[in-house]
Amino acid sequence: MLSAHVQTWRPYTLAYPGLVGMAGAALPPGPPAWWQPALAWAAATLGWVAGHYLGDYFDRDLDAISKPQRPIPSGRLSARTAWWTGSAVAAAVLVTLVAVNWRVSVLALVTVAVMVAYSAVLKSRGLSGNLARGTATALALVCGALLAHPVPPPATAVVAVAFLCHDTASNLVGTLRDIDGDERGGYRTFPVRHGARATVRLVAVLYAVAVGALFAAAPFTVLLPAAAALGIAALWVLRTVTPGRALRAHEVLVVERLVLAAALLPPALGVPVLIVVLVPTLVTQRRMRARYEFPEGRHA
């Protein structure tokens, strides 16, 4: 039972949303108190966990076709448990935020609504689903900024657009991995509708916009060039598209986005935090990722 919950959490993804929330709270001039970035990290991370539970609940019929090894279709986690666990975690986050800052709680509620809409409706309808996924990350950044400042710093809008484009692109790479299963399940994703090559071109454009916006907002950040290099490496993997290569490209992006989010933290904080989260991310991704995505393990 516990292993089914841990698999649902996808531990290799959990460091990223917290870093995005912290990045929002740390945008210049920086937070007035230490607990604000910490709360931004916790709220974004737990919201991400809730999204995984609810996403797997809404995806259970599709997963039964293409990913029967996952906790719900395999019977190791009931759909009812996934629904109530995800709802309870989301409610706990919202109640905590209401007690701290009601404006953030309203924005967090919108974020939860976007995530539910993505999983329940938009994921199967093409680019609108990918954009919803990117929007949720952008809103997590804005929530972090609002936790630390009465009015978000001027750079917030540019950085939020960057994360919207970045996570839309990253989500599109995920759909490249799932083309066959999505088509069999009736999901009209962007690659199903327009093909793999058109999807890779769109990913490249969105990624260029994201990185360009971040260089404009934080041109002297030392980690940003490293993140850009990893993003280019992921695109290079996609010069030929297969499910296995799409998975490998997304595995690179899982690391790239940690570097990207850490790049927006103060250097004295960003580098140590990145080192702390990078090792468990790499280890859990290596041990768990392929088996979670493919019934028979890693594809070629």
C-alpha positions in Angstrom: 0.0 0.0 0.0 2.7 2.5 1.0 4.7 1.7 -2.2 1.6 2.5 -4.3 1.4 5.9 -2.6 5.1 6.6 -3.1 4.8 5.7 -6.8 1.8 8.1 -7.1 3.9 10.9 -5.6 6.6 10.5 -8.3 9.4 11.5 -6.0 11.7 12.5 -8.9 9.3 15.3 -9.6 8.7 16.7 -6.1 11.7 19.0 -5.7 10.7 21.1 -8.7 7.4 22.7 -7.6 8.8 23.6 -4.3 11.8 25.3 -5.9 9.4 27.3 -8.2 7.4 28.5 -5.2 10.7 29.4 -3.4 11.8 31.2 -6.5 8.7 33.3 -6.5 9.2 34.3 -2.9 12.9 35.0 -3.5 12.4 37.4 -6.4 14.2 40.7 -5.8 14.1 42.5 -3.4 13.7 39.1 -1.6 11.5 37.9 1.2 11.3 39.8 4.5 11.2 36.6 6.6 12.7 33.1 6.2 9.4 31.3 6.7 7.9 32.8 3.6 10.0 30.9 1.0 9.7 27.8 3.3 5.9 28.0 3.2 6.0 28.6 -0.6 8.1 25.5 -1.0 5.7 23.4 1.2 2.5 24.6 -0.3 3.7 24.1 -3.9 5.1 20.6 -3.1 2.0 19.4 -1.4 -0.2 20.9 -4.1 1.8 19.0 -6.7 1.3 15.7 -4.7 -2.5 16.4 -4.6 -2.4 17.0 -8.4 -0.7 13.6 -8.9 -3.4 11.8 -6.9 -6.2 13.6 -8.7 -4.5 13.3 -12.1 -4.2 9.5 -11.7 -7.8 9.3 -10.6 -9.0 11.0 -13.8 -6.5 9.1 -15.9 -7.4 5.7 -14.5 -9.3 4.5 -17.6 -6.6 5.6 -20.0 -3.9 4.1 -17.7 -5.8 0.8 -17.7 -5.2 0.7 -21.5 -1.6 1.9 -21.8 -0.1 1.8 -18.3 -1.8 -1.0 -16.4 1.2 -1.3 -14.0 0.3 2.0 -12.3 -1.1 1.9 -8.8 -4.8 2.4 -9.6 -5.3 0.2 -12.7 -3.1 -2.5 -11.0 -5.4 -2.5 -8.0 -2.7 -1.5 -5.5 -4.5 1.8 -4.9 -8.2 2.3 -5.2 -9.6 5.2 -7.2 -11.6 6.2 -4.1 -8.5 6.4 -2.0 -6.7 8.5 -4.7 -9.6 10.9 -4.9 -10.0 11.5 -1.2 -6.2 11.6 -0.5 -5.7 14.2 -3.3 -8.7 16.2 -2.1 -7.6 16.1 1.5 -4.0 17.3 0.7 -5.3 20.1 -1.5 -7.8 21.2 1.2 -5.1 21.2 3.9 -2.9 23.4 1.7 -5.8 25.8 1.1 -6.8 26.0 4.7 -3.2 26.8 5.8 -2.9 29.5 3.1 -6.2 31.1 4.2 -4.8 31.4 7.7 -1.6 33.1 6.4 -2.7 35.1 3.4 -6.2 35.0 2.0 -5.1 36.5 -1.4 -2.7 33.6 -1.9 -5.4 31.1 -0.9 -7.6 32.5 -3.7 -4.8 32.1 -6.2 -4.0 28.6 -4.9 -7.7 27.7 -5.4 -7.5 28.8 -9.0 -4.3 26.7 -9.4 -6.1 23.6 -8.0 -9.0 24.3 -10.4 -6.6 24.5 -13.3 -5.0 21.3 -12.4 -8.3 19.5 -12.0 -9.5 20.9 -15.4 -6.2 19.7 -16.9 -6.6 16.2 -15.6 -10.4 15.8 -16.1 -11.0 17.6 -19.4 -8.1 19.5 -21.1 -5.4 16.8 -21.1 -7.3 14.9 -23.9 -7.9 18.0 -26.0 -4.6 19.1 -27.3 -2.6 22.2 -26.7 -5.1 23.7 -24.2 -4.1 20.9 -21.8 -0.4 21.6 -22.2 -1.0 25.3 -21.6 -3.1 24.5 -18.5 -0.1 22.5 -17.1 2.2 25.4 -17.8 -0.3 27.8 -16.2 -0.4 25.8 -13.0 3.4 26.2 -12.6 3.3 29.9 -13.4 0.6 30.4 -10.7 2.8 28.5 -8.2 5.5 31.1 -8.8 3.0 34.0 -8.4 1.7 32.4 -5.2 5.3 32.3 -3.8 5.7 36.0 -4.7 2.5 37.0 -3.0 3.5 35.1 0.1 6.5 37.3 0.5 5.3 40.7 -0.9 2.0 42.6 -0.7 2.5 43.4 -4.4 4.5 40.9 -6.6 7.9 42.3 -7.6 8.2 43.7 -11.2 10.0 40.7 -12.5 7.2 38.3 -11.5 5.2 38.6 -14.8 8.2 37.9 -17.0 9.3 35.0 -14.9 5.7 33.6 -14.8 5.5 33.7 -18.6 8.8 31.9 -18.8 7.6 29.1 -16.6 4.3 28.9 -18.4 6.2 28.4 -21.7 8.7 26.1 -20.2 6.3 23.7 -18.5 4.0 23.8 -21.6 7.0 22.6 -23.6 8.0 20.0 -21.0 4.4 18.7 -20.9 4.4 18.4 -24.7 7.5 16.2 -24.4 5.6 14.0 -22.1 2.8 13.6 -24.7 5.5 12.5 -27.2 6.2 9.5 -25.0 2.5 8.5 -24.8 1.3 8.9 -28.5 0.3 5.3 -29.0 -1.6 5.0 -25.7 -3.3 8.4 -26.1 -4.4 7.5 -29.6 -5.8 4.1 -28.4 -7.5 5.9 -25.5 -9.2 8.5 -27.6 -7.0 11.4 -26.3 -6.5 14.0 -29.0 -3.2 15.4 -27.8 -1.1 17.7 -29.9 1.2 15.0 -31.2 -1.8 12.7 -32.0 -3.3 15.6 -34.0 -0.2 17.1 -35.6 2.5 14.6 -35.4 5.8 14.2 -33.5 7.9 16.6 -35.7 5.5 19.5 -35.4 5.4 18.9 -31.6 9.2 19.0 -31.3 9.3 22.3 -33.3 6.7 23.8 -31.0 8.7 22.6 -27.9 11.8 24.3 -29.3 10.0 27.6 -29.8 8.4 27.5 -26.4 11.7 26.6 -24.8 13.5 29.4 -26.6 10.9 31.9 -25.4 11.1 30.6 -21.8 14.9 30.8 -21.6 15.0 34.2 -23.4 12.5 35.6 -20.9 14.5 34.3 -17.9 17.8 35.8 -19.3 16.0 39.1 -19.6 14.7 38.9 -16.1 17.9 37.5 -14.4 20.8 38.0 -16.9 23.6 37.5 -14.3 22.4 34.2 -12.8 25.2 31.7 -13.0 23.0 28.6 -13.2 20.9 29.8 -16.1 23.4 28.9 -18.9 23.7 25.4 -17.4 19.9 25.0 -17.5 19.9 26.2 -21.1 22.6 23.7 -22.1 20.5 20.8 -20.5 17.4 22.0 -22.4 19.3 21.9 -25.7 20.5 18.4 -24.8 16.9 17.3 -24.3 16.0 18.7 -27.7 19.0 16.9 -29.3 17.6 13.6 -27.9 14.4 14.4 -29.7 16.0 14.6 -33.2 14.5 11.2 -33.6 11.2 10.5 -31.7 10.4 7.2 -30.1 8.7 6.6 -26.7 12.0 5.7 -25.2 13.8 8.8 -26.5 10.9 11.0 -25.4 11.2 9.5 -21.9 15.0 10.2 -21.9 14.4 13.7 -23.1 11.9 14.3 -20.3 14.4 12.8 -17.8 16.9 15.4 -18.9 14.2 18.1 -18.5 13.5 16.9 -14.9 17.1 17.8 -14.1 17.1 20.9 -16.3 14.1 22.4 -14.6 15.6 22.0 -11.1 18.7 24.0 -12.3 16.3 26.5 -13.9 14.3 27.1 -10.8 17.4 27.2 -8.6 18.9 29.8 -10.9 16.4 32.3 -9.7 17.3 31.8 -6.0 20.1 33.9 -4.5 23.4 32.2 -5.3 24.2 31.5 -1.7 21.0 29.6 -1.5 20.4 28.3 -5.0 23.6 26.2 -5.4 23.3 24.4 -2.0 19.6 23.7 -2.5 20.2 22.4 -5.9 22.9 20.0 -4.7 20.6 18.7 -1.9 17.6 18.0 -4.2 19.6 16.8 -7.3 20.9 13.5 -5.8 17.5 12.1 -4.6 15.9 13.2 -7.8 18.5 11.4 -9.9 18.3 8.3 -7.8 14.5 8.0 -7.7 14.2 8.8 -11.4 16.7 6.1 -12.2 15.0 3.5 -10.0 11.3 4.3 -10.6 10.7 6.3 -13.8 10.7 3.8 -16.6 8.7 1.2 -14.7 6.1 3.8 -13.9 5.8 5.0 -17.5 6.1 1.7 -19.4 4.6 -1.7 -18.5 7.7 -3.5 -19.6 10.3 -1.0 -18.5 12.4 1.2 -20.7 11.6 1.5 -24.4 14.2 1.8 -27.0 
